[in-house]
Amino acid sequence: MTNTICLNERYSTTRLVTKKKPEILNNPEDNFKSVLFLPEGEDRKGEGGLRTQGYFKKSYDDKPLISIITVVYNGEKYLEDTIKSVISQTYDNVEYIIVDGGSTDGTIDIIKKYEDSIDYWISERDKGIYDAWNKGLFVSSGLWISFLGADDLYVKNAISKYFEYINGHKESIDYISSRVNLTDTDNKIIKIIGKKWTWKTFKKYMKIAHVGSLHNRILFQKVGLYDISYKISGDYELLLRKKQYLKTAFIEDITAFMKNGGVSNNMIKEVFLENKKAKIETGSRNSIIVTIEYYLVYLKYYVRKIIQ
């Protein structure tokens, strides 16, 4: 790790930086191309971070770079806590990217407050969460990539827990998930979510906790970016593309706090419809079986709601 600089030992994102501008090498067979800076999009309101100041990140043999992407729109209520939970990680080699959709509240002011510990951020109009996630992927440099919501939080040693698993298991893995605390708006724990992945269950339901989980960069290079025609279930659809060949791992630790009441919780019918679409379009399930399951799951959900 020669020629590295520690800008601020307090933060995970400022301990291993370099002034050497990395060379971007894109393989012709990869399904997306990486860039250091995004070309200006629609109604751009700002761009900044360590990368724009000439500080960059790279992976090392004993410390792979882990990129964390947060997308936000008018998220001033919780965003500062989310940022703090990322930059205060115990793991040393973290890259943090924030993609703002052109917020009109105080979100950009909060981002600028922390831009000396954020690697790269932009604020411009996007076409939804999966378009914003794709933008984050384009500028990510990490061997592993995580998506953390603008109202979600990491536990302090979350990335270290993932690294311990990666370091102790040398087999090829596409995706690593964990347990997550589901909380109310006051951060009171409602329940713990997240179960070990099995294809038998996953082809029917999204039972793994996507918040804070890690994706191997190779996964996106092989299957491509998120399909922006999805508004809720794009993360499920992307993982379904590899079908039973998706190589996953699960750690028992709780790595994040996830706020209840997100888009998927408020649009249940739309979730079921998009999950149905994802299973049919990826060819992971027979369309007739998927249609029958859709009505059964939908009915079961509302019967449970009535009973409660």
MARKOL-969242 format. One line per field, with one value per residue (C-alpha): residue number from 1; x, y, z negated. Coordinates in steps of 0.2 Angstrom, whole numbers. Layout:
BEGIN
resi <- [NUM ...] .
X <- [X ...] .
Y <- [Y ...] .
Z <- [Z ...] .
***
This chain:
BEGIN
resi <- [1 2 3 4 5 6 7 8 9 10 11 12 13 14 15 16 17 18 19 20 21 22 23 24 25 26 27 28 29 30 31 32 33 34 35 36 37 38 39 40 41 42 43 44 45 46 47 48 49 50 51 52 53 54 55 56 57 58 59 60 61 62 63 64 65 66 67 68 69 70 71 72 73 74 75 76 77 78 79 80 81 82 83 84 85 86 87 88 89 90 91 92 93 94 95 96 97 98 99 100 101 102 103 104 105 106 107 108 109 110 111 112 113 114 115 116 117 118 119 120 121 122 123 124 125 126 127 128 129 130 131 132 133 134 135 136 137 138 139 140 141 142 143 144 145 146 147 148 149 150 151 152 153 154 155 156 157 158 159 160 161 162 163 164 165 166 167 168 169 170 171 172 173 174 175 176 177 178 179 180 181 182 183 184 185 186 187 188 189 190 191 192 193 194 195 196 197 198 199 200 201 202 203 204 205 206 207 208 209 210 211 212 213 214 215 216 217 218 219 220 221 222 223 224 225 226 227 228 229 230 231 232 233 234 235 236 237 238 239 240 241 242 243 244 245 246 247 248 249 250 251 252 253 254 255 256 257 258 259 260 261 262 263 264 265 266 267 268 269 270 271 272 273 274 275 276 277 278 279 280 281 282 283 284 285 286 287 288 289 290 291 292 293 294 295 296 297 298 299 300 301 302 303 304 305 306 307 308] .
X <- [0 14 10 -7 -12 -23 -33 -43 -40 -58 -66 -67 -67 -52 -39 -32 -32 -20 -16 -13 -27 -32 -33 -50 -49 -65 -66 -75 -86 -92 -110 -106 -92 -84 -80 -72 -84 -102 -106 -117 -135 -152 -153 -137 -136 -119 -105 -91 -82 -64 -62 -65 -51 -39 -40 -44 -46 -41 -41 -27 -23 -27 -40 -52 -60 -79 -90 -106 -119 -133 -147 -158 -171 -177 -170 -164 -173 -162 -147 -135 -136 -134 -119 -111 -115 -104 -90 -88 -86 -71 -65 -52 -55 -72 -78 -94 -104 -120 -132 -145 -160 -160 -167 -176 -175 -158 -151 -138 -132 -130 -120 -108 -106 -98 -90 -72 -77 -88 -78 -90 -107 -119 -136 -146 -163 -164 -177 -180 -170 -163 -157 -148 -141 -134 -126 -118 -112 -104 -92 -89 -72 -74 -72 -88 -103 -117 -133 -138 -154 -154 -164 -155 -140 -125 -120 -102 -93 -104 -91 -78 -90 -92 -73 -70 -81 -73 -56 -60 -69 -59 -72 -81 -96 -109 -119 -118 -132 -135 -148 -156 -166 -182 -186 -200 -197 -190 -177 -187 -184 -199 -192 -176 -177 -165 -164 -151 -153 -159 -165 -181 -187 -179 -187 -204 -201 -187 -183 -166 -162 -155 -151 -133 -129 -113 -113 -97 -92 -91 -110 -114 -101 -109 -128 -128 -136 -153 -168 -175 -192 -194 -199 -199 -192 -177 -165 -175 -175 -156 -152 -165 -155 -142 -156 -149 -131 -131 -117 -123 -117 -126 -119 -129 -124 -135 -127 -140 -155 -169 -183 -200 -213 -202 -209 -211 -221 -233 -236 -239 -250 -236 -223 -232 -235 -217 -211 -222 -215 -197 -200 -208 -195 -180 -187 -184 -202 -216 -228 -243 -236 -231 -248 -256 -243 -247 -265 -262 -248 -259 -274 -263 -256 -273 -281 -266 -269 -288 -283 -271] .
Y <- [0 12 30 30 45 46 62 59 43 45 40 24 33 44 32 24 37 40 55 43 44 26 19 13 -4 -10 -27 -29 -43 -34 -28 -11 2 11 29 41 55 54 65 79 73 82 98 94 104 99 87 85 73 67 61 79 85 73 59 41 23 6 -12 -21 -39 -39 -25 -25 -9 -10 3 9 18 28 36 50 62 75 64 78 70 54 56 63 48 37 46 45 26 24 35 28 10 1 -6 4 3 10 21 31 37 47 49 63 65 84 87 103 102 102 86 94 105 89 81 96 96 79 79 78 61 56 50 56 63 71 79 78 72 53 40 32 22 9 22 31 14 11 29 24 7 17 27 13 6 -8 -26 -27 -16 -12 -1 8 17 36 32 16 13 2 -5 1 -15 -21 -20 -28 -43 -45 -43 -57 -68 -64 -66 -83 -90 -90 -98 -87 -79 -67 -60 -60 -55 -55 -51 -34 -25 -18 -2 11 29 31 17 5 -13 -21 -37 -45 -50 -59 -78 -89 -90 -105 -106 -116 -101 -87 -91 -89 -75 -62 -68 -61 -44 -33 -18 -18 -34 -36 -39 -45 -33 -48 -51 -35 -37 -54 -50 -31 -16 -14 -14 4 -2 -9 3 -8 -26 -22 -29 -46 -46 -44 -58 -69 -68 -80 -92 -107 -103 -88 -91 -84 -83 -78 -72 -73 -56 -41 -28 -14 -5 -3 9 1 10 11 10 -9 -9 5 -3 -21 -25 -17 -27 -44 -38 -34 -50 -59 -50 -53 -72 -73 -62 -70 -87 -93 -100 -107 -92 -102 -107 -89 -83 -95 -91 -72 -74 -86 -75 -59 -68 -75 -57 -49 -63 -61 -42 -45 -57 -45] .
Z <- [0 4 10 0 -10 -26 -25 -41 -51 -59 -43 -33 -17 -20 -26 -10 4 18 29 43 56 59 77 82 91 98 106 122 115 100 99 93 94 80 79 66 69 76 91 86 86 86 75 65 49 43 43 30 18 15 33 40 28 36 23 29 22 28 21 13 11 -8 -7 7 11 6 15 6 16 9 20 13 17 5 -9 -22 -36 -38 -25 -38 -49 -34 -28 -46 -47 -31 -34 -52 -47 -55 -38 -30 -11 -8 7 5 19 18 32 29 41 40 23 19 0 -11 -4 6 -8 -19 -5 -3 -22 -21 -3 -10 -16 -1 14 28 28 41 41 57 63 65 71 54 42 54 66 51 45 63 62 46 54 68 57 44 42 29 32 21 22 9 10 -6 -6 -11 -27 -31 -43 -44 -60 -64 -59 -45 -31 -42 -45 -26 -23 -36 -27 -10 -17 -24 -9 7 18 31 24 33 19 0 -11 -30 -43 -45 -58 -51 -61 -62 -59 -77 -74 -86 -80 -73 -68 -60 -42 -30 -27 -18 1 9 27 22 12 21 38 29 17 13 -5 -6 -14 1 -10 -14 -5 6 25 33 47 59 57 65 78 83 82 85 76 68 79 77 83 66 52 37 41 51 38 38 57 59 47 56 72 66 60 50 55 44 31 14 -4 -20 -36 -52 -58 -58 -47 -44 -50 -37 -39 -37 -25 -9 9 9 -7 -1 16 12 28 39 30 34 52 55 46 58 73 67 66 83 92 85 88 70 69 80 84 80 63 60 63 51 38 40 36 22 14 16 8 -6 -10 -11 -22 -34 -34 -38 -52 -60] .
***
